[in-house]
Amino acid sequence: MTNRDQLRLDQVSVLDGGMASELEFLGADISGPLWSAHVLESAPDKVIAVHRAYLAAGAEILLTASYQVSRKGYGEYGLPASSADAALLRSVQLAEAARAEFPQKPISIAASLGPYGAALHNGAEYHGNYDCSFAELVEFHQQRVAVLAGSNADLLAFETLPSLEEAEAIREALKPWPNLAAWFSFNCPDHRAPLLQIAHGEPLREAAKLVADFPQTIAVGINCTQPRWLPLLIPELRAVSNKPIVVYPNSGEGWDADSRCWISAPGVSDPAAFGEQAQLWRNAGAQIIGGCCRTRPEHIRQVASELANHN
């Protein structure tokens, strides 16, 4: 991996958009418990196609299709640890393949690492109430870091973190690799965002302050949160950290966990409106801006266009 001191993210940069939802739009089957991780094996060309579409839309940072990959998750599906490790490395290689198609464009690869709850397949990453020990949390994250530390990813992206405890576990997991580069982004669901809290209920400001002090941290942020809350939440990050701020909200649609479907409303998820909001996030202090669930290449195209006009 790229050494932390060699990676600069202090310029305004465009991050990519949703991976799993875009794979689904391309016809990939992500219905299984491993979600988009299935596609790393079954249709790697579709993963490259998603990366390519985002780069063509203006993205400068790619997130790998590894959010759902872990030994724990694969083990519960009956697959060996070696399969999970190979999938992590494959996700980076597919992003590299897409990056190679744009040789004149500086592109960074962020290895996507979902929280422990993502391996439980029950939405626990959106509340952080885990039935596991702190030591188990540390081991869960350290297993993946050990694999990716030897990859060609430029940084680790710890995403959708729901709690202070999990952030503290990641700090312990990262101790053997002080020179790695990583960012940490938290989830603030609707019932927490107005209270300036992350999913488990701790203050966002407290969470941001914690991770900003990790030696590996190159950015702190928010992801998979409703776009409308970002102007309220970004100042909480800026108040406790001088690190670059990364934001990549979802499309604004709601997820019905019982029916397992997305719920939209008039005007929600409109790419042009999403791009216009990116200006507000930039003005509030965000420096790395992209999209999460249900955002598509056109959303990122609009973000890139708006930020180029701003610059």
N, C-alpha and C positions, 0 to 999 in steps of 0.2 A: 504494500500500500504506500501511497504518497506520505512522506513525512509531514507532520502537522505544520512545521515551520516553512514548508515549501508550498503550502496551499493557501492562496489568498482568495477570500470571498467578500472583500470589503467594497466591491463595486456592485452596482445594481445588476442583478442577474435574473434570468428567466428559468424557472424550474419547469419540468414537464407536468403532465396531468395524470388522471386516473389510469392505472394499469389494468386491474381486473375488469372494470366496467367496459373499458375499450376493447379488451380481448373478447368480451361477451358480444359487443357490437360487431366484431369481426367473425362471429360464429363459433368461437371456442366454447367448450363446455367447462364451466367453472362451478358446477353444481355440487361437486364432491367436497369433503371436509378440508381438503388441502387447497381449495379455492384456485387462485391463479397458478399455484405451484404445480398443479397437474399439467399445465400447458408447457412447462419447461421440458417435460418428457414427450408429451403427445404432439405438440405443434410448436416447436421452437421458432419456426419461421414466422409464426404469428406474433411472438414476442418481439422479434426483430422488426416486424412491420409496425408495431406500436411505437417502438423507440424511433424508428425512421420518421414516422408521421409527426411525432412531437419535435424532432430536430428540424424537419422541414417547416414546421409552424413557428420556429424561433426559439425553442428551448436550448439552453446552454448547459443545463445539468440534467442528467438522466438518473432516475431511481430504478434500481434493478427489480425484477419480478420475484423477489425473495421474501416479501413481507410475511408470508405464511410458512416459511421453511424453517424447521427446527427438528432436532432429533426426537424431541418429545412428541411433536405432532405427527411425524412420520412413523414413530413407534406405535402410536395408537391406531395407525392405519395398517399396521403389520409390516412396515418397511424398516430395514436395518439403518443404523446410524450412518453407515457409509453412503447410503442413498441420499440422506439429507445433506451431508457434507458435500457430495458431488453436485447436488442441485444448487447449493449456494455458489459454488465456483462456476457452474454453468450459467447462472443468472448474470454474473459479471462478464463472462465470455460473450454472451449474446448482446449485452450492451456495448461491449468493445467492437463487435462486428458491425453494429449500426454506426458507431462513432467513426469507424474506418471509412464509411461512405461519405463523410464530410471532412476531408483532410484539411481544408483551409479554415475550419471553424474550431476555436478552442471549446472543448467539451469536457466536463467533469462527470465522473460516474460515482454516484452515491449508492452504497450497498444498503438496501432497505431492510430494516430489522424491526419487525412488529413486536409488541409486548408479549408477555407470558400469556395473557388472556387470548391472544390470537391463536395459540396452539390448543385452546380448550374448545374452540368451535361453538361457543355459546354466547358470544357477544360480551364476554367478561372484560374485554379491553375498554368497554364504555362505562364501566363502573369500578373496576379494579379490586373487587372483593374476591380474592383468591383463597383457595383452601390449600395453601402450601407454606413451607417454612422460608425464612429469609435465605438460608443456605441453598435451598432448591432454586430460588429466583436467581441467585448468583451463578449457580452451575448452568442454568438454562441459557443465560446470556453469554457466559464465558465460553461455552462449547462453540457457539457460532462465531464469536470474535476470534477464537483461535484458528478457525478455518479461514476467515476472510482476511486476517492479518497478512497472510501470504499471497493474497490475490492482487490483481491489478486495479482494484477499486481505488478511487482517490480519497474516499472518506466513508465512514459508517453513518447511517441515518437511523437513529433510534426514534421510532415514530409512534404516534397515538399513545404516548405514555399517560396512564391514568392516575398515578399516585406518586407521592414522595418516596414511599418505601421501594417502589420499583426503580426509581432513579438512583436511590442509594445503593441498591443491589448492583446496578450497572456500574456505578463508581467502583465497587469492589471487584467486579468482573474485569474491568479495564486496567487494574493496577499493574499487571505484568507488561502492559504496552503503553507506557506514558507518552510515546511520541506519535501514536496514531492520531488521526484527525476524525472528529465526530461532531454531529449536531444532534440536538435533543429537542423534540417537538411534542407538545402536550395536547391532549384533547379536552375541549371545554364544551360539553353538550349543552343543549338549550336551557335546561333547568339550572345549570351551573354558570353559564357564561355571564348572565346579568349580575351574578354575585362575585364575578372575577375569580372563579374557582375552577380547578381542574376536575376531572370526572369523579375522583374519589372524595372530593370535598375540600382539599387543602387549597390555600390561596395560590393563585397563579404566580403572584410575585415571589412567594416563598420558594416555589418549585423552580422558577427561572434563576433565582439567586443561587440555589443549590448547584444546578448543573453548570452555570456560568463559571463557577470556580474550579471545575474539573480541569486538569492539565490538558486533556484531549479536546476540549470544547472549542470549536471554531464558529459556532452559531447556536442560537436558541430560538425556539419558535412554537408555532401552533399549527396543527393540521386536523383535517377531518372535522371541522367546526363550521357552523353556518357562516357564510360570508358577512352577514349583517353585523356580527358581533366583533369583527376584527378592529374597527376603529376604537372600540372600547378596550380591547384586550392588548393591543400592541403597546400602548403607553405603559402598561404594567411590566412588560418585558424591558422596555427602554429604561424604566425607573431604577432597575437593579443590575443592568448589564450594559457594557459598552461593546459587546460582541455583536456581529451582524445578526439581524433578525430575519428568520425564514418563516413565511406563512404560505400555506397551501390548503385553503378551505375546500369543503365539498361544494357541489353545485348549488346548494341551497335546498335541494329536495330532502324530504324526510324519509327515514327508513322505518317500515312497519315490521317489527321483529316477529309478531305473531303470524302475519301473512307472508313474511319474507318477500316484501316488494317495496319499491320506491314510490313515494307519494309526492306528486308535484302540485304546483299551483300556477296560475297565470303570471307570466313574467319571471318565474323562478327558473334558474338554469340557463337563461338567455346568455349566449356568449358575449354579445356586445355589452350588455349590462355588467357582466362579470369583468370585462376588460376595463370599463369605466371605473368600477370599484377599485381596481388595482391601483389607480392613481391615488385614491384615498388612503390605501394601505401604505403606499410609498410615502405620501406626505406625513403619515403618522409615524414613520420610522423604519418600515420594512425594507430590506435590501435584496432579499431573495424571494421571488413571488412565483407561485405556480398554482396547481389545482390538485385536489384529491378525488374522492369518489364521485363518479358521474360527470366529471369534467372531461372534455374531449379535445382533440387537436385545435378545433376552432376556438375554444376558450383560450387556449395558450397563444394562438395567433393574435387574438384581440389583446391579451395582456402584453405580448411583445410589441405590438403596434403602439399601444398607449404609453408604455415605458420608453419606447424610442422617441416618441413625441415629447415626453417630459424631459428626457435627457438632452 
